[in-house]
Structures are given as C-alpha cells and as structure tokens.
Amino acid sequence: MVLADPIMPMWHHENEKVWKSQSEKSEFHKSKNYQETPQLEANPVQQSEETSTGKSTIDCPVCGDTAIAHFHYGGMCCYSCKAFFRRVVNTYKATKYKCRSGTGQCDVSLANRRSCQACRYKKCIAAGMKPGLVLSDEQCSKRFGPRKGEAEERSSVETGNNIMEQEKICNPMIRVEREAAIENEFAVLIDNEKSYEEQKKIGRTLFLSLISTGSVNAQKISEEQLEKLNGLDENLAMMLSFQIDRQLSNARKFLPFCQPSKQRQLFLPTGQVNTSDVLNTLVEQTVLLLKHNKHFTSLSKADQTELMEENVMVASLISCFQLYNQKHKNITWPLAEADFMYLRTSNIKASNTRATFGLQDVLPRIDSELKKEIIKIFDFFEYFSLIGVPKPALNLIILVVIFSHDNCNLEDKKSVEEHRCRYLLLLFECLSQTEGVLGACNIAYKLHGVLHDLDRICQLLGQKMVNLKE
C-alpha cells in the first residue's frame, strides 16, 4: 500500500521550512501542493474599518467584538480572545473543555463568550490561531524582559514555579506518587465482584474517557460503536503490535541518518550532532511506518497531512522510547549499515552495530539553545518508563497519537475518530491483558497528561529549531 505522494517529499525541503512548519503548527499542505483549509476559508476576516486613532478595526471572528486588525498567534481576533487562547494553551486545558450543549456549535458572541470555552477555543482555531505560536511565561520574559513590577517578585515566584515544573516532569517519582492516589477513584467504578467481561465493558468506556480528556465521565461510547468494534481482542492487538515493531525496524534499516544523496550527515563538521537532519530522519521513519497502515492511507491527502503536521514529532519520539534503558538511563540505537560505516570512519565507538548514548553524551554535542528541550525529552523518557507501559502497548500508542485530531481541520473527521477509537480499544485490550482492567485505566489517565507534555516539548523544540535557522 502506498502513501499519498505529497507527504514524503515535504521532508526533502530545506530544514528551516520543515521546522518552521512544526513550530508554528502551520498546515504542511499550505505549500504549493495544497490550498488553504476549508475552515479557514469559510471564516474570512471581515473588511477592516478605521478607528479614531487611525488603526484598522474588524469584527472579531471569534466573539464579534470590535478588534484592532492585528494578527495574534496566526489569526486576527480581539485582545480578550487572544488572552483566552493563550491561557488555554499554557494551562493545557484545550482537551479538557467540553461543549456545554454537546453539539460543538454553541453561539459565541460578545455577550456570552465565557459560556462555552470549548466552542470559543474551537472558533479561535478556525480563525487561524495556532497553539504552537503561544510562548510560555518563561519564554516571554526571555524575549521581552520581565513585566512591570515583576522584577522584585521574580526570585520568590520563580522558586515556586521551578518547584512545580520539577514536580511535573523533572521529578518523575513525585508525579508517580501523586497519581497513585487516584487509583481509588477508578476502583470504585470497576467492581471486582463482577465478572471479567462486565469489568471490561465498563473499563472500555472509562479507558477512552481517561486517555482522551483525563476525566471519568467526559467521553461516552455508544453500545452501537462497541458492538461494531466487538471483534477487537488481545490477540489482534498483539499481532498488530508485532507488525508495527517489524515495520519500525525496517524503517530504521532503510532510512539511515547518514544519507549522502540528501546531503544528510549525523554530525556537523564542528563535531556537533546535526539535530535538524536527525529529527527529520526520525520523522521520515514514522512516515514510512504509516505507508503500511490501511486506515491512514484511506484518508484524503489533506487529512493525512493535517494529522502528520499535528502529531508526527510526538509519534516519532514515542517510537524512540522503545530503545530507552531505564536502569542505565541511555538509548541503544540499532545502526543501519550506512550509519555504522560512518561512525567507524569517524572513530566513534559502535559495538555490534549498535550505538549507546545517554544525556551526558548528547549535551556536549548539541547547540546550547537546544539543551533545555533535550533534557526535557530525557526527563520524559524517565517518567514514561515509570508508568510501566509494556512494549506491545507502546507500538499501539504510536497509532493512537497519529490519529489524534483535537487541533486539526479535517475533511473526514468521523473516519479519523473511528480509527482512533479502534486503536484505543486495541490498546485497552493489550494493557488489560497484562495490567488488568483497573491497571489499564490508571495508565490511560497518566498517558493523557504525559502525551500532552510531550506535545508541548515538541512545539518548543520546533520553535528553537526555527530560531537557530533564522
């Protein structure tokens, strides 16, 4: 089965174009091969007018309030909606909001724009605003300096913020201990006195809700949908996982980091890691994996590209985690023949066609601007290893991530939702086989938070890559 042509060639463009696309979360298909997405065309900014100060104004496409005709995070809107969008992105609430009416089509106006955050955020996305362009408070301080009155309080505030940040990612044990307390809440819903089949029936719905929203009752699955996917079991899950594992292995073999035909090398002449080429190769390996997925290739070219744009880096790093050794805190990478020969000629040790490296080996060889993000990636690997996800389930998580569509403008959203639901249920079957129903639900809750963190790390990494190129 062959993937639609436009996707793979896009990774052959200049590195700065690739990373600008990742950092801005801008549509890959806005290149010469694609047109603007239908949603954005359907919401054109109204013709501007002049204010008394001489500045052009528009009606905010989100709430209808009068707004200065200025772009905020990729789209025009009023300052209130700009502040709302930034707050939602920086507090990671985008996936937690649910439409109050349940229709996803609430009227958002100046009078009631605070009524339904989910629909207001959806209209921000439709107006062209991109989460990847929102800077964190730390980034804002570095770029624009501390705000008025912030300098005096900065020391104490930063101390508190640093502690919270360390608890979130950099101190995995604290986070695991905190999440362990939530197990009792799930145990109440899954009665051990019921049969295993009855527990699994409850567990499926709970699992979908927890991994998608981080809450218990946010997402329901109908009996009709469950019946339609009734044939999914642990045997099918294990078979698919084995297939993905083999395809990933082949992708690493056929797409080495050193590709002279594309002028790609593992290291720069200075001896530093060629980070841009390495990350682009990881993405190409993920693309090659998806070429063999019938559900992905059945989608339109535009939808394939939209999903890739949004999720490809997260999926690629999840595939790398399979090679992480928690005991030694390093990664052992199976080398393709071209990479092995390159390392030998560069006098770099590589035993048995494998290269092993840890954070202490990587940091001296990367640009100083990228060190913070690389440290976060290794911290993520450390925390992810504490969750206890078995390897067969990791392979399925790659596909679950690829079919995530929270911030995507899709032509066939229903099909994408069905595919994601399918892989989520296969992941549930895989986890419940080894961890039990309750254990699978606990892992789902943790996955919701940690995948959101990894997505944010990828956005920040993309921004740094663009800044380095510029």
LOZAMI-157004 format. One record per residue (C-alpha): z, x, y; residue number from 0. Coordinates in steps of 0.05 Angstrom, whole numbers. Last residue first. Example, Ala and Ser with C-alpha at 12.3 -4.5 7.8 and 13.67 -1.06 7.14 Angstrom:
BEGIN
REC_Z_X_Y_dogu
REC_143_273_-21_1
REC_156_246_-90_0
END
This chain:
BEGIN
REC_Z_X_Y_dogu
REC_225_339_646_469
REC_226_359_573_468
REC_301_371_574_467
REC_314_304_608_466
REC_272_268_556_465
REC_311_299_498_464
REC_377_282_533_463
REC_357_209_539_462
REC_337_206_466_461
REC_405_235_446_460
REC_439_182_487_459
REC_399_127_452_458
REC_412_158_384_457
REC_487_161_397_456
REC_486_87_417_455
REC_451_68_352_454
REC_503_109_314_453
REC_560_70_347_452
REC_527_3_329_451
REC_520_28_258_450
REC_594_45_257_449
REC_617_-22_281_448
REC_578_-67_234_447
REC_587_-19_177_446
REC_663_-26_181_445
REC_660_-101_172_444
REC_610_-95_115_443
REC_654_-44_80_442
REC_712_-94_81_441
REC_665_-148_54_440
REC_643_-104_-4_439
REC_716_-88_-21_438
REC_733_-162_-24_437
REC_675_-176_-70_436
REC_689_-117_-116_435
REC_677_-44_-99_434
REC_630_-22_-154_433
REC_589_-84_-169_432
REC_607_-116_-102_431
REC_572_-59_-66_430
REC_504_-67_-101_429
REC_505_-143_-98_428
REC_523_-141_-24_427
REC_467_-91_-10_426
REC_419_-137_-46_425
REC_445_-194_-3_424
REC_433_-152_60_423
REC_364_-134_35_422
REC_343_-207_27_421
REC_375_-227_94_420
REC_335_-172_128_419
REC_270_-197_97_418
REC_285_-269_116_417
REC_303_-249_188_416
REC_238_-209_193_415
REC_198_-269_167_414
REC_230_-316_218_413
REC_219_-267_276_412
REC_144_-269_267_411
REC_115_-247_334_410
REC_175_-205_351_409
REC_207_-183_416_408
REC_263_-138_391_407
REC_334_-130_417_406
REC_373_-161_359_405
REC_319_-144_307_404
REC_350_-107_249_403
REC_296_-100_195_402
REC_298_-24_196_401
REC_374_-23_191_400
REC_376_-66_128_399
REC_322_-21_99_398
REC_363_42_109_397
REC_425_6_85_396
REC_391_-3_18_395
REC_389_72_7_394
REC_462_79_26_393
REC_481_26_-26_392
REC_456_70_-83_391
REC_496_128_-54_390
REC_564_93_-55_389
REC_594_74_13_388
REC_665_101_16_387
REC_683_87_89_386
REC_710_158_94_385
REC_640_187_87_384
REC_618_147_148_383
REC_674_178_188_382
REC_652_248_173_381
REC_578_232_183_380
REC_594_201_250_379
REC_633_262_271_378
REC_572_304_251_377
REC_528_259_295_376
REC_579_262_351_375
REC_577_339_349_374
REC_501_336_354_373
REC_508_290_415_372
REC_555_337_450_371
REC_512_398_434_370
REC_448_370_462_369
REC_453_397_534_368
REC_474_465_507_367
REC_407_473_473_366
REC_412_486_399_365
REC_422_548_356_364
REC_495_564_369_363
REC_514_492_351_362
REC_478_488_284_361
REC_516_538_241_360
REC_585_514_264_359
REC_563_442_251_358
REC_547_458_179_357
REC_488_487_142_356
REC_462_491_71_355
REC_388_506_56_354
REC_358_491_-12_353
REC_300_523_-49_352
REC_348_554_-99_351
REC_383_594_-45_350
REC_359_597_27_349
REC_383_654_72_348
REC_344_666_136_347
REC_303_729_139_346
REC_247_694_179_345
REC_196_707_123_344
REC_244_674_74_343
REC_256_615_121_342
REC_181_602_128_341
REC_170_606_53_340
REC_225_555_41_339
REC_198_509_96_338
REC_127_510_67_337
REC_153_497_-4_336
REC_194_437_18_335
REC_267_451_24_334
REC_322_406_-5_333
REC_375_402_51_332
REC_449_414_38_331
REC_490_387_95_330
REC_560_411_113_329
REC_631_386_119_328
REC_653_426_57_327
REC_690_368_25_326
REC_649_314_60_325
REC_582_340_34_324
REC_525_309_73_323
REC_457_301_38_322
REC_459_225_36_321
REC_476_227_110_320
REC_404_248_124_319
REC_378_179_104_318
REC_427_147_153_317
REC_400_194_206_316
REC_329_169_194_315
REC_350_96_195_314
REC_385_105_263_313
REC_324_141_291_312
REC_275_88_267_311
REC_313_26_291_310
REC_286_-1_357_309
REC_218_32_361_308
REC_206_22_287_307
REC_222_-52_292_306
REC_174_-61_351_305
REC_120_-20_317_304
REC_121_-62_254_303
REC_123_-125_296_302
REC_61_-103_336_301
REC_23_-83_274_300
REC_36_-151_242_299
REC_85_-156_184_298
REC_63_-150_111_297
REC_73_-75_115_296
REC_148_-84_123_295
REC_156_-132_66_294
REC_113_-91_19_293
REC_153_-27_29_292
REC_111_33_8_291
REC_89_53_78_290
REC_162_46_97_289
REC_180_112_63_288
REC_125_148_100_287
REC_153_121_166_286
REC_221_149_147_285
REC_190_217_134_284
REC_154_213_201_283
REC_221_200_235_282
REC_252_262_203_281
REC_191_302_226_280
REC_200_278_298_279
REC_274_298_295_278
REC_256_369_272_277
REC_200_376_323_276
REC_245_357_381_275
REC_303_400_357_274
REC_263_464_351_273
REC_325_502_329_272
REC_339_562_372_271
REC_314_631_353_270
REC_283_645_421_269
REC_212_639_390_268
REC_231_566_373_267
REC_253_548_303_266
REC_232_497_250_265
REC_159_502_271_264
REC_107_449_288_263
REC_38_466_313_262
REC_10_403_281_261
REC_-33_441_232_260
REC_22_494_227_259
REC_70_442_197_258
REC_140_472_188_257
REC_189_414_182_256
REC_159_394_115_255
REC_125_326_104_254
REC_102_324_31_253
REC_168_345_-1_252
REC_213_307_46_251
REC_171_245_36_250
REC_174_254_-40_249
REC_250_256_-39_248
REC_251_195_5_247
REC_205_158_-43_246
REC_250_176_-103_245
REC_312_151_-68_244
REC_277_88_-46_243
REC_257_73_-118_242
REC_327_86_-143_241
REC_355_38_-91_240
REC_304_-15_-111_239
REC_325_-10_-184_238
REC_399_-12_-166_237
REC_390_-75_-124_236
REC_347_-109_-177_235
REC_401_-96_-229_234
REC_457_-117_-181_233
REC_427_-186_-171_232
REC_376_-223_-129_231
REC_347_-283_-165_230
REC_387_-333_-122_229
REC_348_-315_-60_228
REC_317_-384_-52_227
REC_381_-417_-74_226
REC_420_-379_-21_225
REC_370_-400_32_224
REC_375_-473_11_223
REC_451_-470_9_222
REC_448_-448_82_221
REC_472_-382_108_220
REC_524_-381_163_219
REC_536_-330_217_218
REC_595_-326_265_217
REC_651_-347_218_216
REC_683_-280_199_215
REC_667_-232_255_214
REC_634_-164_260_213
REC_568_-196_280_212
REC_515_-177_228_211
REC_558_-139_178_210
REC_614_-189_180_209
REC_571_-252_179_208
REC_527_-230_121_207
REC_587_-208_80_206
REC_624_-273_92_205
REC_564_-314_68_204
REC_556_-271_6_203
REC_631_-268_-7_202
REC_640_-343_-13_201
REC_587_-346_-69_200
REC_613_-281_-98_199
REC_684_-309_-104_198
REC_656_-371_-139_197
REC_618_-326_-188_196
REC_680_-284_-201_195
REC_720_-346_-218_194
REC_775_-368_-171_193
REC_846_-343_-176_192
REC_828_-283_-133_191
REC_818_-328_-73_190
REC_770_-296_-23_189
REC_785_-325_46_188
REC_857_-299_48_187
REC_835_-231_24_186
REC_788_-225_84_185
REC_846_-228_134_184
REC_888_-182_90_183
REC_835_-128_94_182
REC_841_-123_170_181
REC_898_-73_165_180
REC_851_-22_133_179
REC_811_-21_197_178
REC_867_13_236_177
REC_877_66_182_176
REC_803_80_179_175
REC_799_89_255_174
REC_858_136_256_173
REC_827_177_200_172
REC_760_182_235_171
REC_786_219_296_170
REC_722_236_334_169
REC_692_166_327_168
REC_734_111_359_167
REC_802_146_361_166
REC_771_204_398_165
REC_740_156_448_164
REC_806_121_460_163
REC_842_187_470_162
REC_788_211_517_161
REC_792_147_557_160
REC_867_155_566_159
REC_861_227_589_158
REC_802_210_633_157
REC_843_158_669_156
REC_900_206_682_155
REC_855_260_710_154
REC_808_214_746_153
REC_859_178_788_152
REC_852_221_849_151
REC_777_229_841_150
REC_763_155_831_149
REC_779_131_901_148
REC_705_129_919_147
REC_663_137_856_146
REC_658_203_820_145
REC_591_241_823_144
REC_521_212_816_143
REC_495_245_752_142
REC_560_268_720_141
REC_599_207_740_140
REC_544_160_717_139
REC_540_196_650_138
REC_615_187_639_137
REC_612_114_658_136
REC_556_104_607_135
REC_484_100_630_134
REC_441_39_615_133
REC_369_58_601_132
REC_374_49_526_131
REC_396_-23_534_130
REC_327_-42_563_129
REC_314_-95_616_128
REC_243_-125_612_127
REC_257_-195_636_126
REC_258_-218_563_125
REC_317_-171_551_124
REC_355_-201_610_123
REC_337_-271_585_122
REC_370_-254_518_121
REC_432_-229_554_120
REC_437_-295_591_119
REC_426_-333_526_118
REC_483_-296_491_117
REC_529_-298_552_116
REC_528_-374_553_115
REC_568_-407_609_114
REC_570_-350_659_113
REC_501_-365_687_112
REC_522_-437_702_111
REC_509_-449_776_110
REC_460_-392_787_109
REC_420_-415_727_108
REC_415_-402_652_107
REC_392_-463_612_106
REC_411_-452_539_105
REC_355_-436_490_104
REC_388_-399_433_103
REC_398_-466_399_102
REC_470_-459_375_101
REC_496_-493_438_100
REC_545_-437_453_99
REC_496_-382_434_98
REC_532_-325_400_97
REC_555_-260_431_96
REC_577_-207_382_95
REC_511_-170_377_94
REC_508_-154_451_93
REC_582_-138_457_92
REC_578_-62_453_91
REC_623_-53_514_90
REC_572_-8_550_89
REC_514_-54_535_88
REC_549_-119_556_87
REC_577_-88_620_86
REC_508_-60_640_85
REC_475_-128_629_84
REC_528_-165_669_83
REC_525_-116_727_82
REC_449_-123_729_81
REC_456_-198_724_80
REC_501_-198_785_79
REC_457_-150_823_78
REC_397_-196_816_77
REC_340_-181_769_76
REC_277_-139_760_75
REC_267_-103_694_74
REC_269_-31_667_73
REC_343_-16_673_72
REC_345_-48_743_71
REC_279_-52_780_70
REC_280_-74_853_69
REC_254_-136_888_68
REC_320_-154_921_67
REC_348_-217_888_66
REC_356_-290_905_65
REC_389_-326_846_64
REC_345_-356_792_63
REC_390_-336_734_62
REC_348_-289_691_61
REC_281_-283_727_60
REC_319_-270_792_59
REC_280_-305_847_58
REC_247_-250_887_57
REC_260_-210_950_56
REC_223_-158_990_55
REC_263_-117_1039_54
REC_250_-122_1114_53
REC_323_-132_1133_52
REC_311_-206_1149_51
REC_285_-214_1078_50
REC_211_-211_1058_49
REC_185_-251_999_48
REC_165_-230_929_47
REC_118_-266_882_46
REC_155_-287_820_45
REC_167_-236_766_44
REC_127_-254_704_43
REC_164_-285_646_42
REC_110_-303_595_41
REC_80_-233_599_40
REC_147_-204_579_39
REC_152_-250_520_38
REC_81_-236_498_37
REC_92_-161_491_36
REC_48_-118_535_35
REC_-16_-93_503_34
REC_-26_-41_448_33
REC_-69_18_429_32
REC_-69_49_498_31
REC_7_56_495_30
REC_53_-4_506_29
REC_58_-9_430_28
REC_115_41_427_27
REC_156_-10_466_26
REC_208_21_510_25
REC_277_35_481_24
REC_283_81_542_23
REC_310_139_502_22
REC_263_130_443_21
REC_199_121_483_20
REC_216_180_527_19
REC_229_218_463_18
REC_160_208_436_17
REC_125_219_502_16
REC_163_285_512_15
REC_143_308_442_14
REC_69_303_455_13
REC_33_254_411_12
REC_30_262_335_11
REC_86_212_324_10
REC_41_157_350_9
REC_-9_174_296_8
REC_38_144_243_7
REC_44_75_275_6
REC_-27_57_296_5
REC_-57_55_225_4
REC_-18_-2_193_3
REC_19_23_132_2
REC_-19_29_67_1
REC_0_0_0_0
END
